[in-house]
Amino acid sequence: VVINRCREMDLPIHVSFRMNANYAPPSAKTMNGRQYWDNYDCRILNHNKEYNYRLSYAYPQVRKYRLAVIKEGLSYGPDGLNLDFLRHPPFVGFDKPLVDAFQSKYGADPFENPRDPRWLAMQAEVMTGFVRSVRQVLNAESSRLGRKMILTAAFDYSGYRDQALDVERWVK
């Protein structure tokens, strides 16, 4: 309805996607859908080795599902997409796929030095890979529609690096 009304008024419209819309108790049971509960083991592991209630982009099934939701949003015909990183960071943590890859590549434990630049870069690569996938989806949609689909992002300017967001690289 909103998209149709914007079209009637000749206004561009972008859909917005909250990058980590998972909710803590007591809202969790009503706000988090089946996909969340089916992938409960994909929650973010914090540095203190306690699980966060948010799902981690370090897991392929989480990225796949979130990309599917984005594709659904694009199917309604907006002019672009906004990735909202302001709501509910973090997006990755000390998650098994990342920790295993880091230990394999560097022979080091990220828990011992969570500010290791190599560790921070590995976390950021997950999010950069996801943004790259989103851009590919938008490019395909642009080709199909014959018009450029815009990608924007909202993020915490002062803390985006600590949230594994390599914005400078995305711009390039």
Solvent accessible surface area in square Angstrom, and as a share of the most:
residue,aa,sasa,rsa
1,V,157,0.90
2,V,98,0.56
3,I,25,0.13
4,N,96,0.49
5,R,133,0.49
6,C,21,0.12
7,R,98,0.36
8,E,126,0.56
9,M,101,0.45
10,D,130,0.67
11,L,84,0.42
12,P,101,0.63
13,I,28,0.14
14,H,66,0.30
15,V,33,0.19
16,S,79,0.51
17,F,27,0.11
18,R,88,0.32
19,M,0,0.00
20,N,0,0.00
21,A,39,0.30
22,N,10,0.05
23,Y,43,0.16
24,A,33,0.25
25,P,105,0.66
26,P,131,0.83
27,S,44,0.29
28,A,8,0.06
29,K,174,0.74
30,T,121,0.70
31,M,111,0.50
32,N,8,0.04
33,G,48,0.46
34,R,183,0.67
35,Q,43,0.19
36,Y,8,0.03
37,W,104,0.37
38,D,89,0.46
39,N,16,0.08
40,Y,89,0.34
41,D,108,0.56
42,C,1,0.01
43,R,42,0.15
44,I,1,0.00
45,L,29,0.14
46,N,46,0.24
47,H,85,0.38
48,N,98,0.50
49,K,125,0.53
50,E,108,0.49
51,Y,117,0.45
52,N,19,0.10
53,Y,60,0.23
54,R,32,0.12
55,L,7,0.03
56,S,0,0.00
57,Y,0,0.00
58,A,6,0.05
59,Y,32,0.12
60,P,80,0.50
61,Q,75,0.33
62,V,3,0.01
63,R,72,0.26
64,K,155,0.66
65,Y,93,0.36
66,R,14,0.05
67,L,30,0.15
68,A,53,0.41
69,V,50,0.29
70,I,3,0.02
71,K,103,0.43
72,E,102,0.46
73,G,19,0.18
74,L,4,0.02
75,S,80,0.51
76,Y,144,0.55
77,G,22,0.21
78,P,0,0.00
79,D,25,0.13
80,G,0,0.00
81,L,2,0.01
82,N,31,0.16
83,L,1,0.01
84,D,21,0.11
85,F,0,0.00
86,L,97,0.48
87,R,108,0.39
88,H,41,0.18
89,P,38,0.24
90,P,44,0.27
91,F,0,0.00
92,V,8,0.05
93,G,6,0.06
94,F,18,0.08
95,D,1,0.00
96,K,135,0.57
97,P,50,0.32
98,L,10,0.05
99,V,15,0.08
100,D,62,0.32
101,A,47,0.36
102,F,1,0.00
103,Q,73,0.32
104,S,100,0.64
105,K,138,0.58
106,Y,74,0.28
107,G,71,0.68
108,A,31,0.24
109,D,45,0.23
110,P,1,0.01
111,F,36,0.15
112,E,143,0.64
113,N,76,0.39
114,P,41,0.26
115,R,142,0.52
116,D,12,0.06
117,P,104,0.66
118,R,100,0.37
119,W,1,0.00
120,L,48,0.24
121,A,62,0.48
122,M,33,0.15
123,Q,17,0.08
124,A,16,0.12
125,E,66,0.30
126,V,23,0.13
127,M,0,0.00
128,T,6,0.03
129,G,23,0.22
130,F,3,0.01
131,V,13,0.08
132,R,106,0.39
133,S,35,0.22
134,V,0,0.00
135,R,60,0.22
136,Q,110,0.49
137,V,23,0.13
138,L,0,0.00
139,N,67,0.34
140,A,65,0.50
141,E,25,0.11
142,S,16,0.10
143,S,94,0.60
144,R,165,0.60
145,L,60,0.30
146,G,70,0.67
147,R,88,0.32
148,K,130,0.55
149,M,1,0.00
150,I,75,0.38
151,L,43,0.21
152,T,55,0.32
153,A,37,0.29
154,A,31,0.24
155,F,55,0.23
156,D,54,0.28
157,Y,177,0.67
158,S,104,0.67
159,G,14,0.13
160,Y,18,0.07
161,R,156,0.57
162,D,94,0.49
163,Q,33,0.14
164,A,7,0.06
165,L,2,0.01
166,D,43,0.22
167,V,19,0.11
168,E,71,0.32
169,R,108,0.39
170,W,47,0.17
171,V,125,0.72
172,K,204,0.86
